Amino acid sequence: MNARAPLDVDLEDKLLYGLTPMRLAYIVVALLASFAMWSSPWAPSPVRVTVCLMVAGLGAAAAWGRWRGRALDSWVADISIFLLTTRRVAWNVRRPEWLRTRRYMHRGKR
């Protein structure tokens, strides 16, 4: 008995406009954030329009953006992992001068 296995079982599902569930969430969250910014009176209308368009554009870039065949969020994840793993933070073991206590500072006073 011959059986054929589907070849696309490891591909992500496309829900709407060719977007996977995660990419669809990017655009939905960006649109909700831009609508919330537009609805609140925190700045004059031209400033709010500019910020709302920038947030919606960032969401569209995160949802549909690709560079060299890779999605934008995978680039951001890889760059952030690289920056976090190649840098080292070393705490200064010495105390600052103003925090050091003098051993015999109050010797003469009793």
trRosetta pair geometry for C-beta under 8 A, 3 or more apart (Angstrom, degrees):
i j d omega theta_ij theta_ji phi_ij phi_ji
5 9 7.5 -54 166 -16 96 132
6 9 5.4 114 89 -47 101 92
8 11 4.7 -32 -172 15 86 125
12 20 4.3 -3 139 -116 136 129
12 21 7.7 -128 -179 16 113 81
13 20 6.6 112 72 -132 54 75
13 21 7.1 39 72 -26 99 96
14 18 5.3 -34 -153 -138 130 37
14 19 6.7 109 -153 54 74 27
14 20 6.4 -63 -100 -78 50 54
15 19 6.0 -45 53 83 88 79
15 20 6.9 89 1 -154 94 20
15 21 5.9 87 -25 -75 136 62
15 24 5.4 -37 63 -41 132 153
16 19 5.6 -19 70 45 67 105
16 24 5.8 86 45 -109 104 128
19 23 4.2 -137 -160 96 93 111
19 24 4.3 126 121 -62 128 80
19 27 7.0 -70 -126 8 163 130
19 63 5.9 -20 -120 -175 127 105
19 64 7.5 -71 -88 -74 99 76
20 23 4.9 86 49 15 76 104
20 24 6.9 -139 91 -7 35 90
21 24 5.7 -56 -144 38 29 113
21 25 6.4 33 155 -22 63 104
22 25 5.6 -52 -152 32 33 114
22 26 6.9 41 147 -25 63 97
22 73 7.7 -109 139 51 123 166
23 26 5.4 -40 -154 23 39 118
23 27 7.0 30 154 -11 65 100
23 62 7.4 -175 -137 128 71 73
23 63 4.5 107 180 -147 87 69
23 64 7.3 101 -176 -60 127 46
23 71 7.5 -110 -86 -145 118 139
24 27 6.1 -57 -152 39 35 103
24 28 6.2 33 152 -18 68 110
24 63 7.1 80 -80 -136 26 118
25 28 5.7 -56 -140 41 32 110
25 29 6.0 30 162 -17 68 108
26 29 6.3 -61 -147 38 22 105
26 30 6.3 19 157 -16 61 112
26 59 5.5 166 149 -158 78 76
26 62 4.3 -138 -176 109 140 114
26 63 4.5 -175 83 -71 118 81
26 73 7.4 -130 -82 -56 144 131
27 30 5.7 -56 -144 40 31 112
27 31 6.2 30 157 -18 66 107
27 59 5.0 119 -118 151 45 108
27 60 6.2 58 -112 -88 101 52
27 62 7.6 -172 -61 75 62 91
27 63 4.1 10 -48 -58 102 155
28 31 5.9 -57 -147 38 29 108
28 32 6.3 28 155 -16 64 107
29 32 5.7 -54 -145 39 31 111
29 33 6.2 32 155 -20 65 107
29 59 6.7 -172 76 -121 72 125
30 33 5.7 -54 -145 37 30 111
30 34 6.3 26 157 -16 64 106
30 55 5.7 179 -164 152 84 80
30 56 5.6 128 143 -117 107 39
30 58 6.2 -167 -131 81 132 80
30 59 2.0 -113 11 -67 170 146
30 60 7.1 -133 95 -26 156 56
30 62 7.1 157 -47 40 138 122
30 63 7.7 -116 16 -27 136 114
31 34 5.8 -53 -143 39 31 108
31 35 6.3 32 156 -19 64 106
31 56 6.1 57 -94 -116 61 94
31 59 6.4 -137 -32 94 63 164
32 35 5.7 -55 -146 38 30 111
32 36 6.3 32 154 -20 64 105
33 36 5.7 -53 -147 36 31 111
33 37 6.4 30 154 -17 64 105
33 55 5.3 -123 104 169 111 140
33 59 7.6 161 41 -55 115 132
34 37 5.6 -51 -146 37 34 111
34 38 6.3 35 154 -20 65 106
34 51 7.8 178 -130 119 79 71
34 52 4.1 100 -166 -156 96 78
34 53 7.5 101 -145 -52 135 22
34 55 4.3 177 -77 83 93 119
34 56 4.5 -8 -42 -51 164 92
34 59 7.6 -109 -21 2 118 135
35 38 5.7 -54 -146 37 32 111
35 39 6.2 30 156 -21 65 109
35 52 7.7 87 -62 -141 29 119
36 39 5.8 -56 -144 36 30 110
36 40 6.5 19 162 -13 64 108
37 40 6.4 -61 -144 37 28 101
37 42 7.6 -68 -156 34 70 123
37 48 6.2 176 142 -153 89 87
37 51 5.7 -115 157 111 147 116
37 52 5.3 -172 85 -83 117 84
37 55 6.6 127 12 8 148 154
38 48 5.6 116 -116 161 55 116
38 49 7.6 59 -111 -86 100 49
38 52 4.9 35 -61 -86 100 147
42 48 7.4 127 58 -88 80 105
43 47 4.0 -79 140 87 132 132
43 48 5.4 166 73 -53 98 83
43 51 7.5 90 49 2 145 138
44 47 5.2 88 62 12 75 105
44 48 7.1 -147 98 -6 36 93
45 48 5.6 -60 -142 40 33 111
45 49 6.2 35 161 -23 69 104
46 49 5.7 -51 -146 33 31 112
46 50 6.5 32 156 -19 63 106
47 50 5.8 -56 -152 36 31 112
47 51 6.4 24 155 -13 66 108
48 51 5.9 -57 -144 41 31 106
48 52 6.0 31 158 -20 67 110
49 52 5.8 -57 -143 39 27 110
49 53 6.3 24 159 -16 63 109
50 53 6.0 -59 -149 38 26 108
50 54 6.4 26 154 -19 62 108
51 54 5.6 -55 -148 36 32 113
51 55 6.4 30 155 -17 67 105
52 55 5.9 -54 -146 37 31 108
52 56 6.2 27 156 -14 65 108
53 56 5.7 -54 -140 42 31 109
53 57 6.0 34 156 -21 65 109
54 57 5.6 -55 -144 39 28 113
54 58 6.3 31 155 -21 63 104
55 58 5.7 -51 -148 34 31 112
55 59 6.5 31 152 -17 63 104
56 59 5.7 -53 -150 37 33 112
56 60 6.4 33 151 -18 65 105
57 60 5.6 -52 -144 37 34 111
57 61 6.2 35 154 -19 65 104
58 61 5.6 -52 -146 37 31 112
58 62 6.4 30 153 -18 64 105
59 62 5.7 -54 -146 38 32 109
59 63 6.2 27 155 -17 66 109
60 63 5.7 -57 -142 40 31 108
60 64 5.9 -18 175 25 69 108
60 65 7.6 99 124 -37 58 93
61 64 7.1 -72 -123 59 20 74
61 65 4.0 32 -175 -45 63 136
61 72 5.9 72 147 -49 82 171
62 65 6.2 -8 -68 25 15 115
62 72 5.4 -118 -118 81 46 130
62 73 6.0 64 -159 -57 89 96
65 71 7.0 95 88 -161 67 60
65 72 3.9 31 92 -37 117 130
66 69 6.5 3 171 -131 118 11
66 70 6.4 157 -156 75 80 28
66 71 5.7 -47 -101 -96 78 43
66 72 6.9 -108 -81 -36 30 74
67 70 6.3 -31 67 61 63 80
67 72 6.9 77 0 -88 99 70
67 75 6.3 23 50 -56 117 152
70 74 5.2 -105 175 78 106 126
70 75 6.0 122 112 -53 119 90
71 74 4.9 90 65 7 85 103
71 75 7.3 -148 99 -5 46 86
72 75 5.6 -54 -154 34 38 113
72 76 6.4 35 151 -18 69 105
73 76 5.5 -50 -145 37 37 112
73 77 6.2 40 154 -20 67 104
74 77 5.6 -49 -142 38 34 113
74 78 6.2 32 158 -17 65 107
75 78 6.0 -59 -146 40 27 107
75 79 6.2 24 159 -16 65 110
76 79 6.0 -57 -143 39 27 108
76 80 6.2 23 160 -15 64 110
77 80 6.1 -60 -146 40 26 106
77 81 6.3 25 157 -17 64 108
78 81 5.8 -54 -144 38 30 110
78 82 6.3 33 155 -21 64 107
79 82 5.6 -54 -149 36 31 114
79 83 6.3 27 156 -16 65 107
80 83 5.8 -53 -143 39 32 108
80 84 6.2 28 158 -16 65 109
81 84 5.9 -59 -143 41 29 107
81 85 6.0 11 164 -7 66 115
82 85 6.4 -69 -141 44 23 98
82 86 5.9 1 170 -4 64 119
83 86 6.5 -65 -131 43 22 98
83 87 6.2 3 174 -4 61 119
84 87 6.9 -69 -139 41 19 97
95 99 4.6 -117 173 88 111 113
95 100 5.1 143 94 -71 122 77
96 99 4.8 79 61 11 83 106
96 100 7.3 -139 94 -22 41 84
97 100 6.0 -46 -150 14 33 114
101 105 7.0 -104 178 -5 71 138
102 105 3.5 107 79 -60 114 106
104 107 4.4 3 -174 -43 87 127
106 109 5.0 -67 -166 53 81 106
